C-alpha cells in the first residue's frame, strides 16, 4: 500500500521527479532507493511570501511496484438501435457530457447545436476579430463546445456537491487533456487545446450511435399533457423526444423568450456586469511574486480579488494570465468582451473581468420585462458600448487611473483586443451604480496588489455575460421543469452551473435522472 504524504518544495525543484523522490524520502525518513514512484494527487502554489512553495499531496510507493491509480476510462455501448432517444439542445460542456452519460446508460442522444463545428467556427471568429462581423449563430458563445471552447479552459470549481469533479477531469484526460489537470489545484487546458478535445468527445458520441447535428437551431417544441412531444428546428425538421435537455448556455436569449411563449415559467436571476481590465503580465507577476522578473519555473501570476462597496460586491471574474481579450457578442450592434489564455499562458498581457453584482432592485427601469429584466438591462449596456466604440466591434476603453478620476484618456496603451479600442469616458456606457462601485474597488485593489492601480492598465467595456440573468426553474427531486415533466433545464443557461466542470457535472446529473425515469 502506498503511503500518503504532504510535501512542501520549491517550484524550481518540482519539475525534477528525482528531486521530488528525494524530498519524499526525507519526509518519510527512508532510503531514496526504497521509493519506486511518487504519484501526485494534489498540487498547489503558495506564493504569499517572498519564497514561493509548491505544496504536493502524493502517494509514495515503498518497496513495491509503482502502480499509480489510473484515471477513469469510459467504455461506451452502441446505442444506435436504442429504444429511447433524448434531444439535447446545445453542444457545450453540459450537452456533451449529458450525451456521453446517456450513451453510458444505454440511451441514444441527439444533440442539436445551433452553431458550427469547431473547425468551421474558426472562420466566424476570425471575421469577428478582423472585420467586426458577428454571425448570430456562430461566434465565441455559440458553436461546438459552447462558450467554453474559446474561453480559456479553466477547470476550477467549488461545486463539488453537484457531482464527481474527478470523474469529469478523468474524462477530459481520456479525450486528450494533459494528465496534470487531475492533480493541479487550479487546472487549466488552454483555448488552443480545447477544440481537439471537444472534437474527440463528439467523435466518441457519434461512433457509439449518438447524433451531433450542427446548424440545428431549436425554434419551437410541442407540449401535450404536460410533456414535450416534439421539437422543431429552424430548417423545419421535427424530432420526437422521450425527454428534452436544455443546455443552451447563458446567451441563448431566444430560448429565454420562447419558454414563456409556451406557457413555461422562468425567473429573474441575479448576475454581474462590469468591464475587463488588462495589465502587462509583468506587472501582475511583480505584484504577486514580489520580484522584479518572474523566474521561469513559476507560472504567469493570477489573482482573485473581491471588495464590498456600499453594499455591492465587486469581484474579479475569469482571470486570464498571459491571455487575450476577445469579442463575445452574439448579435450585431453590441459589444461584449471576454478573456482566454493558451495552454502556455505566454502572451504578454493579463486580463480579468471586474464585475459588480446586479440585483433585481438595481434594474427597476426594466421591471415591465418581468423575468427578462436582466436580459433587457444587459442588452442596453451592450448596445451603448457598441455605439461608444465606433463600429466594427471596436470597444470603448479608458486607462485605469483615468477611469477612477473621470478623465477621458488622451491615449490608450497597446491592448490584446484585436478589433481595437477607442478612448471613451466609460460613464457614458456603464450604469451609474456599476461605474461608481468599480471606481472605488479599483483603488482598493491597488492596495492589495503592488502596481495594479496604474495608467499602464486599460479598462475595456463591457463584461456582461458572466452568468445567465435568467433561471429556468426545475424540481429539486426530478430535475424537470415543474410544468413539463420531461423538460430538463440544465447548467449555466438555466442558472444551475458556472464554468466547464460544473456545467459538465450538471449535464451528467440530468442525464442520470432521465435514465432512471425512462428505465
C-alpha positions in Angstrom: 0.0 0.0 0.0 1.4 3.4 -0.9 1.9 6.0 1.9 0.2 9.4 1.5 2.3 12.4 2.4 2.4 16.2 2.1 5.4 17.8 0.6 6.4 21.5 0.5 9.2 22.1 -2.0 10.4 24.9 -4.2 8.8 25.2 -7.6 12.2 25.1 -9.3 12.6 21.6 -7.8 9.1 20.3 -8.5 9.8 19.8 -12.3 12.5 17.2 -11.5 11.0 13.9 -10.4 14.3 12.8 -8.9 14.2 15.8 -6.6 10.6 15.1 -5.7 11.5 11.5 -4.9 14.4 12.7 -2.7 12.1 15.1 -0.9 9.6 12.2 -0.3 12.4 10.0 1.1 13.5 12.7 3.5 9.9 13.3 4.6 9.4 9.6 5.3 13.0 9.1 6.7 13.6 6.2 4.3 16.3 5.4 1.8 15.6 7.0 -1.6 16.3 3.6 -3.2 13.2 2.2 -1.5 10.9 4.5 -3.4 9.7 3.1 -6.7 7.5 6.1 -7.6 5.6 9.2 -6.4 2.1 9.8 -7.7 0.9 13.4 -7.3 -2.7 13.6 -6.0 -3.0 17.4 -5.5 -0.7 20.3 -6.2 -1.0 24.0 -5.4 1.3 27.0 -5.4 1.7 29.1 -2.3 3.2 32.5 -3.4 2.2 34.6 -0.4 5.7 35.1 0.8 8.9 36.1 -0.9 9.8 32.5 -1.4 7.1 30.6 -3.4 6.4 27.0 -2.4 4.7 24.1 -4.1 2.5 22.0 -1.8 2.1 18.5 -3.1 -0.2 15.7 -1.7 1.2 12.4 -3.0 1.1 8.7 -2.8 4.6 7.2 -2.3 5.2 3.6 -3.3 7.8 2.0 -1.0 9.4 -1.4 -1.7 6.6 -2.3 -4.1 5.9 -1.9 -7.8 4.9 1.6 -8.9 1.3 1.1 -9.8 -0.5 4.5 -9.6 -4.2 4.6 -9.7 -5.2 5.1 -13.3 -7.8 7.7 -14.4 -11.3 6.5 -15.1 -11.7 5.4 -18.7 -15.2 5.3 -20.1 -16.3 2.3 -22.2 -19.4 3.2 -24.1 -22.0 0.8 -25.5 -23.6 1.1 -29.0 -26.9 2.9 -28.8 -27.7 3.2 -32.5 -30.7 0.9 -32.1 -31.7 2.0 -28.6 -35.4 2.3 -28.0 -35.2 5.6 -26.2 -33.8 8.9 -27.5 -33.3 12.2 -25.8 -32.9 15.5 -27.5 -30.0 17.6 -26.1 -30.1 21.2 -27.1 -26.6 22.7 -27.0 -23.2 21.1 -27.6 -21.4 22.9 -24.8 -19.8 21.0 -21.9 -23.2 20.3 -20.3 -24.7 19.0 -23.5 -21.7 16.9 -24.5 -21.3 15.3 -21.1 -25.0 14.7 -20.8 -24.8 12.9 -24.2 -21.8 10.8 -23.0 -23.7 9.8 -19.8 -26.9 9.0 -21.8 -24.9 6.6 -24.0 -23.2 5.1 -21.0 -26.7 4.3 -19.6 -28.0 2.9 -22.9 -29.9 5.9 -24.3 -29.4 7.5 -27.7 -28.7 11.2 -27.5 -29.5 13.6 -30.4 -27.5 16.8 -29.8 -28.8 19.9 -31.6 -26.3 22.7 -31.9 -27.3 26.0 -33.5 -23.7 26.8 -34.4 -21.0 25.1 -36.4 -18.3 22.5 -35.6 -15.1 23.8 -34.2 -13.2 23.9 -37.5 -15.9 25.9 -39.4 -16.5 28.1 -36.3 -12.9 29.4 -36.5 -13.7 31.3 -39.7 -16.5 33.2 -38.0 -14.3 34.1 -35.1 -11.7 35.4 -37.5 -14.4 37.6 -39.1 -15.2 39.0 -35.7 -11.6 39.8 -34.8 -10.5 41.2 -38.2 -13.7 42.6 -39.8 -16.1 43.2 -36.8 -18.7 40.9 -38.4 -20.9 38.9 -36.0 -22.6 35.7 -37.1 -25.5 35.3 -34.6 -25.3 31.5 -34.8 -21.6 31.0 -34.8 -19.4 33.1 -32.5 -17.5 32.9 -29.2 -20.6 31.8 -27.4 -22.4 29.6 -30.0 -21.0 26.6 -31.7 -19.4 23.2 -30.9 -18.2 23.2 -27.3 -20.1 26.4 -26.5 -18.5 29.4 -24.8 -16.1 27.1 -23.0 -14.2 26.1 -26.2 -12.8 29.6 -26.7 -12.9 30.8 -23.1 -9.6 29.6 -21.6 -10.5 26.1 -20.3 -10.3 26.9 -16.6 -11.5 23.8 -14.7 -11.6 25.0 -11.2 -15.0 24.7 -9.5 -16.4 24.8 -6.0 -19.5 22.8 -7.0 -18.2 19.5 -5.5 -21.7 18.7 -4.1 -23.2 18.6 -7.5 -21.2 15.7 -8.9 -17.9 14.0 -9.2 -15.3 16.5 -10.2 -12.6 13.9 -10.6 -14.7 11.9 -13.0 -15.1 15.0 -15.3 -11.3 15.6 -15.2 -10.6 12.0 -15.9 -12.9 12.0 -18.9 -11.2 15.2 -20.2 -7.9 13.4 -20.0 -9.4 10.4 -21.8 -10.3 12.7 -24.7 -7.0 14.5 -24.9 -6.3 16.8 -21.9 -3.0 16.7 -20.2 -2.9 14.4 -17.1 -1.8 17.4 -15.0 -5.4 18.6 -14.7 -6.1 15.6 -12.5 -4.0 17.0 -9.6 -3.5 20.7 -10.1 -5.4 22.9 -7.7 -6.4 25.3 -10.5 -6.3 23.1 -13.6 -6.4 24.8 -17.0 -6.4 23.3 -20.5 -5.9 26.3 -22.8 -8.0 27.6 -25.7 -5.5 26.2 -28.2 -6.1 22.6 -27.0 -9.8 22.6 -26.2 -11.0 22.3 -29.8 -9.2 19.0 -30.3 -10.7 17.6 -27.0 -14.2 18.8 -27.9 -13.9 17.1 -31.4 -12.8 13.8 -29.7 -15.8 13.8 -27.5 -18.1 14.5 -30.4 -16.5 11.7 -32.4 -17.0 9.3 -29.5 -20.7 10.2 -29.3 -21.2 9.6 -33.0 -19.1 6.4 -33.0 -21.4 4.8 -30.5 -24.7 5.7 -32.3 -25.4 9.1 -30.9 -26.0 12.1 -33.2 -24.5 15.6 -33.1 -26.2 17.9 -35.6 -24.8 21.3 -36.4 -26.7 24.3 -37.8 -29.7 22.9 -36.0 -31.3 25.7 -34.0 -34.2 24.9 -31.8 -37.1 27.2 -32.6 -40.2 25.5 -31.1 -41.5 22.5 -29.3 -44.9 20.9 -28.7 -46.2 20.3 -25.2 -49.1 17.9 -24.8 -50.4 16.6 -21.4 -47.6 18.3 -19.6 -44.8 16.7 -21.6 -42.7 17.7 -24.6 -43.6 15.5 -27.5 -41.7 17.0 -30.5 -39.1 19.7 -31.2 -38.8 21.9 -34.3 -35.7 23.3 -35.7 -35.1 26.5 -37.9 -34.8 24.4 -41.0 -38.3 22.9 -40.5 -37.2 19.4 -39.1 -39.4 17.9 -36.4 -38.0 15.3 -34.0 -39.8 13.2 -31.4 -38.4 13.3 -27.9 -38.7 11.0 -24.9 -37.0 13.8 -23.0 -35.6 17.3 -23.8 -32.4 18.7 -22.2 -32.0 22.4 -22.5 -28.2 23.1 -22.2 -28.2 26.3 -24.2 -25.8 28.5 -22.3 -26.1 31.9 -20.8 -26.5 33.8 -24.1 -29.4 32.0 -25.8 -31.9 34.8 -25.3 -34.2 33.4 -27.9 -34.7 30.3 -25.7 -35.5 32.6 -22.7 -38.1 34.3 -24.8 -39.6 31.0 -26.2 -40.3 29.4 -22.8 -42.9 32.0 -21.6 -44.5 31.8 -25.1 -45.0 28.1 -24.4 -46.5 28.8 -21.0 -43.4 27.8 -19.1 -42.3 29.8 -16.2 -38.8 31.5 -16.0 -37.4 33.7 -13.2 -35.0 36.6 -12.9 -31.6 35.6 -11.5 -29.0 37.9 -10.1 -25.9 38.2 -12.2 -22.9 40.6 -12.6 -21.8 43.2 -15.1 -18.7 45.4 -15.5 -15.6 45.6 -17.5 -12.5 43.7 -18.5 -9.1 45.1 -17.3 -5.8 44.3 -18.9 -2.3 44.8 -17.4 1.1 43.9 -18.7 1.7 40.4 -17.3 5.0 41.5 -15.8 3.1 44.0 -13.5 1.0 41.2 -12.1 4.0 38.9 -11.8 5.9 41.5 -9.8 3.0 42.3 -7.6 2.1 38.7 -6.8 5.6 37.1 -6.6 7.3 40.1 -5.0 10.1 40.0 -7.6 11.4 42.1 -10.5 11.5 39.3 -13.0 9.4 36.1 -12.7 11.6 33.0 -12.6 10.9 30.6 -15.5 9.7 27.8 -13.1 6.8 30.0 -11.8 3.7 30.2 -13.9 2.4 33.6 -15.0 0.7 35.0 -11.9 -3.0 35.2 -11.5 -5.1 37.0 -8.9 -8.5 36.8 -7.3 -10.0 40.0 -5.9 -13.2 40.9 -4.1 -14.4 44.2 -2.5 -17.6 45.4 -0.9 -18.5 48.9 -2.0 -21.6 50.5 -0.4 -23.2 47.0 -0.1 -22.3 46.0 -3.6 -20.0 43.1 -4.3 -17.2 43.8 -6.8 -15.0 40.9 -7.8 -12.6 39.5 -10.4 -14.0 37.0 -12.9 -12.4 34.6 -15.3 -8.8 36.0 -14.7 -6.6 35.1 -17.7 -2.8 35.2 -17.1 -0.9 35.5 -20.3 -4.2 35.9 -22.1 -6.2 37.8 -24.7 -9.4 39.9 -24.6 -11.9 38.5 -27.1 -15.1 39.8 -28.7 -18.0 37.8 -27.3 -21.0 39.5 -28.9 -23.8 37.2 -30.1 -25.6 39.7 -32.3 -24.7 42.8 -34.4 -24.8 46.1 -32.7 -23.5 45.1 -29.3 -20.1 44.9 -27.6 -19.3 42.1 -25.2 -15.8 41.2 -24.1 -14.4 38.1 -22.5 -10.9 36.6 -22.0 -8.9 33.5 -22.7 -5.4 32.1 -22.5 -3.5 29.5 -24.5 -2.2 26.5 -22.6 1.3 28.1 -22.0 -0.3 31.4 -20.9 2.6 33.0 -22.7 1.0 36.2 -24.1 2.4 39.5 -22.6 -0.9 40.6 -21.0 -3.0 39.6 -18.1 -6.7 40.3 -18.2 -9.7 39.8 -15.9 -13.3 40.6 -15.7 -14.0 43.0 -12.9 -17.8 43.0 -12.3 -20.5 44.3 -10.0 -23.4 42.2 -8.6 -26.7 43.2 -10.2 -29.9 42.5 -8.2 -33.5 42.9 -9.3 -33.8 46.1 -7.2 -31.0 47.7 -9.3 -32.8 47.5 -12.6 -36.3 48.7 -11.8 -36.4 50.6 -15.1 -36.7 47.2 -16.8 -39.4 45.8 -14.4 -42.0 45.7 -17.1 -40.0 43.0 -18.8 -40.6 40.7 -15.8 -38.3 37.7 -15.7 -36.4 39.1 -18.7 -35.5 42.3 -17.0 -31.8 41.2 -16.6 -31.7 40.4 -20.3 -33.0 43.9 -21.2 -30.5 45.5 -18.8 -27.6 43.5 -20.3 -28.6 44.3 -23.8 -29.0 48.0 -23.2 -25.5 48.3 -21.8 -24.0 46.2 -24.7 -25.7 48.5 -27.3 -24.3 51.6 -25.5 -20.8 50.1 -25.6 -21.2 49.4 -29.4 -22.4 53.0 -30.1 -19.5 54.4 -28.0 -16.9 52.2 -29.6 -17.2 53.4 -33.1 -18.4 50.3 -35.0 -16.8 47.0 -36.2 -16.6 45.7 -32.6 -14.1 48.4 -31.6 -14.6 48.6 -27.8 -14.8 51.7 -25.6 -11.9 51.9 -23.2 -10.1 54.1 -20.7 -6.8 53.9 -18.8 -7.4 52.7 -15.2 -6.5 55.8 -13.2 -8.3 58.0 -15.7 -11.4 55.7 -15.2 -11.4 56.4 -11.5 -10.9 60.1 -12.0 -13.4 60.5 -14.8 -10.9 61.6 -17.3 -11.1 60.6 -21.0 -7.7 59.2 -21.8 -5.8 61.2 -24.4 -4.1 58.0 -25.5 -4.5 54.3 -24.8 -1.9 51.6 -24.3 -1.4 48.6 -26.5 -4.2 46.1 -25.9 -4.7 42.4 -26.9 -8.3 43.0 -28.1 -7.9 42.5 -31.8 -10.9 44.6 -33.1 -9.3 47.6 -31.4 -10.2 50.0 -28.6 -11.4 53.6 -28.6 -10.9 56.2 -25.9 -14.2 57.0 -24.1 -15.3 58.2 -20.7 -17.0 55.0 -19.6 -19.5 56.9 -17.5 -21.4 57.2 -20.8 -21.5 53.4 -21.2 -21.9 51.9 -17.7 -24.8 52.2 -15.4 -24.1 54.7 -12.6 -24.1 52.2 -9.8 -21.8 49.9 -11.7 -19.4 52.7 -12.6 -19.3 54.1 -9.0 -18.6 50.7 -7.5 -15.8 50.0 -9.9 -14.2 53.3 -9.3 -13.8 52.6 -5.6 -13.0 48.9 -6.0 -10.1 49.6 -8.3 -8.5 51.9 -5.8 -8.8 49.2 -3.1 -7.4 46.5 -5.5 -4.4 48.8 -5.9 -3.7 48.4 -2.2 -3.8 44.7 -2.5 -1.5 44.2 -5.5 1.5 46.4 -5.9 1.4 48.1 -9.3 -2.2 47.2 -10.1 -3.5 50.7 -9.8 -1.8 52.3 -12.8 -2.5 54.0 -16.1 -0.5 51.3 -17.8 -3.7 49.2 -17.3 -6.6 49.6 -19.6 -10.3 49.1 -18.8 -12.5 47.8 -21.7 -16.3 47.7 -21.7 -18.3 45.7 -21.4 -18.1 42.4 -19.5 -21.7 41.4 -19.3 -22.1 37.6 -19.8 -20.6 36.4 -16.5 -23.7 34.2 -16.0 -27.3 33.8 -17.0 -29.7 36.6 -16.0 -32.5 34.1 -16.0 -33.2 30.9 -14.0 -35.3 28.2 -15.6 -37.0 26.5 -12.6 -36.7 22.8 -12.0 -37.9 20.4 -9.3 -35.3 19.6 -6.7 -36.0 15.9 -6.9 -37.0 15.2 -10.5 -34.8 18.0 -12.0 -37.6 18.6 -14.6 -39.4 21.8 -15.1 -42.5 22.0 -12.8 -44.8 22.5 -15.9 -43.2 19.9 -18.2 -42.3 16.6 -16.7 -39.7 15.6 -19.4 -38.1 19.0 -20.0 -34.8 19.3 -18.1 -33.2 22.8 -17.8 -29.5 22.3 -17.4 -26.3 24.0 -16.4 -25.3 27.7 -17.0 -28.1 28.8 -19.2 -30.7 27.6 -16.8 -28.9 29.1 -13.8 -27.5 25.9 -12.3 -23.8 26.0 -13.1 -20.9 28.3 -13.8 -18.0 27.1 -15.8 -16.9 24.0 -17.7 -16.7 21.5 -14.9 -19.8 22.5 -13.0 -21.7 22.5 -16.3 -20.4 19.1 -17.3 -21.4 17.7 -13.8 -24.9 19.2 -14.2 -25.2 17.6 -17.6 -24.3 14.2 -16.2 -26.7 14.7 -13.2 -29.6 15.4 -15.5 -28.8 12.5 -17.8 -28.6 10.1 -14.9 -32.0 11.3 -13.7 -33.6 10.9 -17.2 -32.2 7.3 -17.4 -33.9 6.4 -14.1 -37.2 7.8 -15.4 -37.0 6.1 -18.8 -35.9 2.7 -17.4 
